[in-house]
Amino acid sequence: MAKTKSSGAPTLTDTDKTTIFRSLKTESYYKVGLSFGLDKYYSSAASVRKQIQNVFNEVKNDPDKFGIPIDEYSEILEEVEKRGRLVNSKVQGPTLREKNELAAQDVAGLVMSARDKTLLLLNEKLDRITKSKSQLDKITLKELSQVYSTTFEKGQIMSGEATEHVTVLSKNININMTPQEAIDLVVKMRETNDLANDRTMGKK
């Protein structure tokens, strides 16, 4: 490093500038500035970075003058530009599209999580009802048929099988049915389901 300027900042030789340019392959503008002691002459980090960036641009615009081979020159430029893109992405944050995609993922995750929790709670509730005669007596056949038709239909959808027959039959159950009528209809539902499954399997 040559003698200092009248302002107190050091005057950099061509050798210094070549060393700085090569150092930027692995280090940031500021770190290279610190290694050359520029923080002793400039009061802010921004000023230190600015001085090193000026040197970088000078060498970049005339690499032959500073004896930088083309391969090394290209590698250094690539690394400096890569760090610049990384810094800009951190400052700018995610784009609107990225935010929307993240939001959509969050919503989808919440929906799926709520679905799974609901199924677990429903299964636990059914277990408790099954084990308690008093609670079972409070549940109407209509309510049971609705649970059955909904869960069965979703199961059919997940397995890629027919669902229409379940929906049609479940609509025929009403609160005015006698227990025997409801049981007969449930049996009919089962037979219809089995028949539909047999037809589906026959097509495969």
Stockholm file with secondary structure:
# STOCKHOLM 1.0

chainA/1-204         MAKTKSSGAPTLTDTDKTTIFRSLKTESYYKVGLSFGLDKYYSSAASVRKQIQNVFNEVKNDPDKFGIPIDEYSEILEEVEKRGRLVNSKVQGPTLREKNELAAQDVAGLVMSARDKTLLLLNEKLDRITKSKSQLDKITLKELSQVYSTTFEKGQIMSGEATEHVTVLSKNININMTPQEAIDLVVKMRETNDLANDRTMGKK
#=GR chainA/1-204 SS CCCBCTTSCBCCCHHHHHHHHHHTTTSCHHHHHHHTTGGGTCSSHHHHHHHHHHHHHHHHHCTTTTTCCHHHHHHHHHHHHHHHHHHHHHHHCSCHHHHHHHHHHHHHHHHHHHHHHHHHHHHHHHHHHHHCHHHHHHSCHHHHHHHHHHHHHHHHHHTTCCCHHHHHHHTTCCTTSCHHHHHHHHHHHHHHHHHHHHHHHHHC
#=GC SS_cons         CCCBCTTSCBCCCHHHHHHHHHHTTTSCHHHHHHHTTGGGTCSSHHHHHHHHHHHHHHHHHCTTTTTCCHHHHHHHHHHHHHHHHHHHHHHHCSCHHHHHHHHHHHHHHHHHHHHHHHHHHHHHHHHHHHHCHHHHHHSCHHHHHHHHHHHHHHHHHHTTCCCHHHHHHHTTCCTTSCHHHHHHHHHHHHHHHHHHHHHHHHHC
//
